[in-house]
Amino acid sequence: MEPGTVNHLPGRKYFAETALPELYIKVREELAGHLTNVTHFSTTADMWSSRTCEPYLSLTIHYIDNLELKSKCLQTSFLPEDHTGEIIAQGLQDALISWSLNEAHQVCITTDKGANIIKAVSLNRWTRLQCFGHRLHLAIERSMKDPRIDRAVAVCKKVVSSFSFSWKRRRDLATAQQKLNLPAHQLISESPTRWGSREKMIERVLEQEKAISQVLAADKKTRHLVLTWQDLEVLESVHKALKPLLEFTDALSGESYVTVSYVKPVLHLFHSSLLASQEDDTPLTQSIKASILDYMREKYSDPSTNNLLDMAGLVDPRFKITYCTGEKVEDIKSRAITEMEAMLSKSDQGLSQDATVSHPAQPPRNKSLGSFFKTAATPSATISQRERIEKELSAYLQSEIVDSEANPLQWWNNHEEMFPNLKNVAKKYLCVPATSSPSERVFSTSGNIVTCHRASLKPDAVDRLVFLAQNL
């Protein structure tokens, strides 16, 4: 910089009207070019209302590239019309069209339980997988409909609230914890939309029950909040039923690893172990467990959902046909063979077209002596395409099942030459997410963008900023 010159930083207007739109166009074009090579994909979608009550529809794509799982936020579209199934269905179709994505290549869309979005998916005739986290949440909420639980949880929430809004009680609680040799933990408040927060609240109250009772009993204004033995028995029954389930929603909400093939093994684990009746279970614990199992069994009995989960399990080397019912094994194997044949046929057509268009005719060459013997030997040595595919599937099913913590995509990366056709089926099904959490995370990002100090952002600006925040 020359002496005497002043270097001015660009202002807000430059970034808002020039820099960010240009960056958005660049990143979008790069992603669009990348998506042209994607053969199969799945999506997640969700609705959200901003701080100013403006409605948005998010769409996130999930696919496997170079045997790595990828997730990209495509858009956060402003949806000012009534949120009918028809409008949402058209909005989802328009989103795919704007990215030049063929809906025939979409394996599945994962959504929550919203009636309008369920209807939209049905109108588009897309395969739908309901978010595992939402289903488990509904199963647990249903199992909690008991007057004894309502009372105990209500008292529990009042106890937590009494400490949340009083520094004096928090101080006294810390003193009591020290005297009773209890962990110096704060109490946890419940979030109405997350069942796990209720379980954590109950667990912490049970952990600190002696210290809590000591502090509450010392003040005549709060003595009525001391938990009775009946309340403690109810809370312990709820805690015993729900504690084993606490980790599964978070574990199945990841975007960087395969989750869909875990759904059936997790359901089997629920039935065989975690929610199985035990001798020391109270009648209330048994009732909660039975209610959750009944609900999950009912919701996962849908044929289309079962077929999707069975195919995903088949191409996961950790599970294969372990969790398929005996009568469905042959049907699943037949479907896999049919899909491999169809993919191979499309691949052959593509190669033949490329050869026709790209390569000029080669001048004839004199045959070598060895070519005569090769031609003569070929017919007896060849096997049909279907036989080759059947042998590939049979060899895969007979191969050793890998450790449950192994990365299935890494396994396919190491074995793609051995099972080249089945690898393509794996890429198709293992990209499906078990939950709609990716789209919910988009709205967490949106909430950090449309704040009370930036509530006047235009919908186009919101879409650009969320897209860049998710994809850069």
Steps between C-alpha positions, in 0.01 A plus 500: 500500500635842400575755778206723576235265355216371717371143462125499568322179600183423300177593674195291589330589172786351299484171688119484490453593133822381334732270695246258650283462184815432294627247752156335508495464121850356499434242772162407351650443154777284648248290693266471199788376286594249767142369525487416128713194579269375778303194390283453812422728791264545792366817660374641830246781521340706774293814559611791718372845599750781552502750787267716289266201439603468135467135388787314331540153350847345515634222276828317566649240264694192610711286267812287485796628301823300475350281773475796737168621640419859402224737617428835337233757576339584165272783604289663767201614299252767606151346494241776553201297377278279718697194605276245333631167381458613139705819545781320685502222239547755224766682702701181542473417131603853403804472725618183325436652157697815587800277568440280193446197723289216363244392760518146358853483645379596847504190719310644793407817688522506880252731678329553832139413582339820360174410326553756221849381412387136515224586253747688279729198476200278426382733220848489344498120536838503668621237744493647850681403818373660819769642724601236757547770764145631457355148510684418819392835649133423419531147639637633828246784523224244452643277775510796742120551500443395859368723784774378735769602252331835432503585871856385567640680196307818583647503854843425355475803267390725788798384704741580218333838447528589867878462479534660156362835617665522842873548545455441876358150446774420248756606761332286765483208256877521440557495879271199543672317213835547670373374837331194344793422267283540191629619160494881465250489216241761406139392446381460140188662351272313260460605136145415383614395150772256616399197704865443594505825699219368722696183567812704582296721731360197684842333521659811651218550751533136612876542529467814715180401684650505850662843453185639336278376783733648761491845338124501431407372847697780664271767349130496589419655160638198316431209738200396292738431207690225680450184295290230669599134491218443248641769269850355535373152416330631186808697390724196557264285292506753214877536525558125483286468186641800311865514602615225254339687208665834566793469261324362193339817365833686496689199364259463206502874420848521349571622147859381454437128546247238388187486720210347307630143524508533879121544534407131491786391728400772749135388493615142556711617794197676647292181479764253613680694769448867582121492528462134589313435825722428800422338834571812705291731278211676670157469333537861380840429341354195325207706374730770358720244325204314350341822374820613325554159340141480374520843340836440331388157376185651349678790331774286347263239358441706184608291197681780313695600811588136568622447144722809518650398834553140385689613189710741705581221744589258221771727354647585840777241559444530875145358481413354154187282553541459876190703579281390208218263581554152352214517251626830355863401438444358152287799401771744613768305312283498187449876524873555538571288191237688298646837604853392411381384157321830439805705605731288286268540202498880538878502534540291184266733309702800614827339393365403160371854440836645602678265266269593213533872550855541621713248316548491120501165324837328519657352184487119488807317623631156415409240762773354715542124522388499863171673415374191318536287811348771720189523283456127499532469877279792596146356450553200729667713769246779521211513747190715477483843657238385753710201605800727553290735715352211700849367571613846609209531745554146629871565558418824683246332730748221578779746582576574863276754678716792612510665842193708586717810556671473161433759229294322230604751233866436575428128469345556157798712402725204578277241330348684202701299248376177654132607499476769227126470435388472861713804581266712285196376695683586824563855375131531421357396837762588759466874429155514665503674843302336782383837638404841365759666726704640206210727401441594864866602525445726200238687700734525798735678261211712374412600856855628547466707183147643540550646848312777680762744366470365143128430481449699179710280273330428169419133423754490215769626736404239760523224238844618383641540850373162622626330182848650543510427874416133435711435191818702532 
